Amino acid sequence: MRILIPTPLYSYTGGKAEVAAEGATVAHALRDLDRRYPGIRFRMVDEQDCVRPHMRIFVNQELVTDLEQALAPKDEVQIIQALSGG
């Protein structure tokens, strides 16, 4: 499936805005993404397997709240990272 990466995480993907991953659920796809691009998952998911507060994950433009949500091979996963500062 197609994974859209936010600009702050480009350093993990070698500058790629769009990458591929496989998995039956969002959690599996993020693990596959981490296998391909080590360290990227930890920027999105914490030690308790919860999406970090500043991250949002969308599947086919719908917000995902459960990482066990099923995925199909043609789905598009978009990762959004909030920017903060003052």
N, C-alpha and C positions, 0 to 999 in steps of 0.2 A: 504494500500500500504506500501511498504517497504521504510523507511527513513534511510539513512546512515548519521551518526552524526560525525562531526570532533572531534578529540581528545580534543581540548580546551573546548568543550561543554559537555564532559562526566559527569561533576559534576551535570548537570541538569537531566541527564538520569540514574543516579545511576551507572555510569560506562559502560553503554551499548553503543556499537558502531552502533547497528542497532535496530530500534524501528518501531512500526507500527503507522499509522495515517490514517484518512479517510477524504475525501473531494472531491468535484467536480472540484475544481481548486487548484492551488498552494497556493493561499491565504487561502482558507478553510482548506487545509491540515496543514498549519502552525498554524492556530488558534486551530485546533484539537490537534496538537502537544503541543501547549502551555497549553491547558486544561489538558493534561496528564502529562506534565512536566512544571509546572509554571515558568515563567520567561525566558524560552528559546527563545521565539519569539522575544523579545526585543533585544536580542543579534544579531539577523539576520535582523530585519526590524525596521526602525526608526519611529518616531511619524507621519511622512507624508506617511506611508505605502510604503516606498521605501526600496529596499534592501540596506543594509549598504555597503559603498565602499569597505570594506575589506572582504566581503562575496560574494560567487558565489553559485548559485543554478542550478543544472542540473537535467533534467528529461530524463531518458533513455539516458544518456551521451550527451544530447544537452543542451547548456546554455539557461537558462530562463531569459528573460528580462522583461516579463510581468507576474505579479503575478496572473493575471486572466486567465492564460493558463489552459486549460482543462486537467484533469487527469482521467486516467482509474484505476480501482482497482488493476491491475497487474503492474502498472508503478513503477519505482524505482526512488526515489528522493535522490540525493546526495548533501549534503551541504559541501562546501569547505570554509575554513577560511584561509585567507592569514596570514602569520606570519611576524611580523616586528621587528625591533630592529637594533642595531648597533654593 
